[in-house]
């Protein structure tokens, strides 16, 4: 299989993201996504920084046709960070995310065993790091913060992202 890595400038990625948001608003208002809440042996959590939206987020993305939620979450984890889940990926919950005029449902899976070397492609993902959940970086998305607090037992699960 041919694997081409294109270097797309961040402004082009942001423009493509805005066009996709506009298209979704007009043609496809309900979407299905997935995220992985990945923990290391020290209890730190993995966050990624995209080239097209500000802040730090859980790795994840869209669910492809014919793909299970779990398989999509693990594929996105592998594509965005180079990490592969080992063992069980436990469903944390499914959350409604209302943004950009759309209606997204996001399934979050907890991954506590994994293998591989953390990396980012420099095109879609600019940075990927593990952080202490008590000291998340500025700009961490509200949905990611809430899912991490739920995972830590600091708050009850909420249906909204």
C-alpha positions as CSV (number, residue, x, y, z in Angstrom):
1,X,0.0,0.0,0.0
2,X,1.4,3.4,-1.0
3,X,1.6,5.8,2.0
4,X,2.1,9.4,1.0
5,X,2.6,12.0,3.7
6,X,1.7,15.5,2.4
7,X,2.8,18.6,4.2
8,X,-0.2,20.9,4.2
9,X,0.3,24.4,5.7
10,X,-1.8,25.1,8.8
11,X,-3.7,27.9,7.1
12,X,-4.8,25.5,4.4
13,X,-5.9,23.0,7.1
14,X,-7.9,25.6,8.9
15,X,-9.6,26.7,5.7
16,X,-10.4,23.1,4.9
17,X,-11.8,22.6,8.4
18,X,-14.1,25.7,8.0
19,X,-15.3,24.5,4.6
20,X,-16.1,21.1,6.1
21,X,-18.0,22.8,9.0
22,X,-20.0,24.9,6.5
23,X,-20.8,21.8,4.4
24,X,-21.9,19.9,7.5
25,X,-24.1,22.7,8.6
26,X,-25.9,22.7,5.2
27,X,-25.9,19.1,4.2
28,X,-25.2,16.8,7.1
29,X,-26.3,18.2,10.5
30,X,-26.0,15.0,12.5
31,X,-22.5,13.4,12.7
32,X,-20.9,10.6,14.7
33,X,-17.4,10.8,16.1
34,X,-15.2,9.1,18.6
35,X,-12.4,10.0,21.0
36,X,-9.8,8.0,23.0
37,X,-9.0,8.9,26.6
38,X,-5.6,7.4,26.9
39,X,-3.8,7.1,30.2
40,X,-0.2,6.1,30.9
41,X,1.1,4.1,33.8
42,X,1.5,7.3,35.9
43,X,-2.1,8.4,35.4
44,X,-1.3,11.1,32.9
45,X,-3.6,11.6,30.0
46,X,-2.9,12.1,26.3
47,X,-3.9,15.2,24.5
48,X,-3.3,16.4,20.9
49,X,-3.1,19.8,19.3
50,X,-4.5,20.1,15.8
51,X,-3.4,22.4,13.1
52,X,-6.9,23.5,12.3
53,X,-8.5,24.2,15.7
54,X,-7.0,25.9,18.7
55,X,-6.3,24.1,22.0
56,X,-5.6,20.6,23.3
57,X,-8.1,17.8,22.7
58,X,-8.5,14.1,23.1
59,X,-7.4,12.2,20.0
60,X,-10.3,11.3,17.8
61,X,-12.3,12.0,14.7
62,X,-15.1,10.7,12.5
63,X,-16.5,7.2,12.2
64,X,-16.2,5.8,8.7
65,X,-18.9,3.9,6.8
66,X,-19.0,0.3,8.0
67,X,-16.8,1.0,11.0
68,X,-17.6,0.4,14.6
69,X,-17.3,3.2,17.2
70,X,-14.5,1.3,19.0
71,X,-12.6,0.6,15.8
72,X,-12.9,4.2,14.7
73,X,-11.5,5.5,18.0
74,X,-8.6,3.1,17.9
75,X,-7.9,3.9,14.2
76,X,-7.9,7.7,15.0
77,X,-5.6,7.1,18.0
78,X,-3.2,5.2,15.8
79,X,-3.3,7.8,12.9
80,X,-3.0,10.8,15.2
81,X,-0.4,9.6,17.7
82,X,1.2,6.4,16.5
83,X,-0.1,4.5,19.6
84,X,-1.9,1.2,19.4
85,X,-4.3,0.0,22.1
86,X,-3.7,-3.3,23.7
87,X,-6.5,-5.2,25.4
88,X,-9.8,-3.6,26.1
89,X,-10.9,-0.1,25.1
90,X,-13.8,0.6,27.5
91,X,-16.7,2.8,26.5
92,X,-16.8,5.8,28.8
93,X,-19.9,7.3,27.3
94,X,-21.6,8.9,24.3
95,X,-22.0,12.6,24.4
96,X,-24.0,15.2,22.5
97,X,-21.8,18.0,21.1
98,X,-23.6,21.0,19.7
99,X,-21.2,23.3,17.9
100,X,-20.9,25.1,14.5
101,X,-24.6,24.6,14.0
102,X,-24.3,20.8,13.9
103,X,-25.4,18.0,16.1
104,X,-22.5,15.6,16.8
105,X,-22.5,12.5,19.0
106,X,-19.1,11.6,20.3
107,X,-18.3,8.2,21.8
108,X,-15.3,8.2,24.2
109,X,-13.3,5.1,24.9
110,X,-10.8,4.7,27.7
111,X,-7.5,3.1,26.7
112,X,-5.2,2.2,29.6
113,X,-2.9,-0.3,27.9
114,X,-1.1,0.6,24.7
115,X,2.1,0.2,22.8
116,X,4.2,2.3,20.3
117,X,6.1,5.5,20.2
118,X,4.2,8.8,20.5
119,X,4.5,10.9,17.4
120,X,2.6,13.4,15.4
121,X,2.5,14.0,11.6
122,X,3.1,17.7,11.7
123,X,0.2,18.3,9.3
124,X,-3.1,17.5,11.1
125,X,-1.5,16.9,14.5
126,X,1.1,19.5,15.6
127,X,1.7,18.1,19.1
128,X,0.8,15.0,21.2
129,X,1.8,14.8,24.9
130,X,0.8,13.2,28.1
131,X,-0.3,15.6,30.9
132,X,-1.0,15.3,34.6
133,X,-4.8,15.5,34.8
134,X,-4.5,18.0,37.7
135,X,-2.4,20.3,35.6
136,X,-3.9,20.3,32.1
137,X,-2.5,22.9,29.7
138,X,-4.2,26.2,29.0
139,X,-6.5,25.8,26.0
140,X,-7.6,22.3,26.8
141,X,-11.1,21.9,25.4
142,X,-14.0,21.9,27.8
143,X,-15.3,18.5,26.6
144,X,-11.9,16.9,27.1
145,X,-11.6,18.5,30.6
146,X,-15.1,17.1,31.6
147,X,-14.3,13.6,30.3
148,X,-11.0,13.6,32.2
149,X,-12.8,14.7,35.4
150,X,-15.4,12.0,34.9
151,X,-12.7,9.4,34.4
152,X,-11.0,10.5,37.6
153,X,-14.2,10.3,39.5
154,X,-14.4,14.1,40.2
155,X,-17.7,14.6,38.5
156,X,-20.7,12.6,37.3
157,X,-21.0,11.9,33.5
158,X,-22.9,14.5,31.6
159,X,-24.8,13.8,28.4
160,X,-23.4,17.0,26.8
161,X,-19.9,17.3,25.4
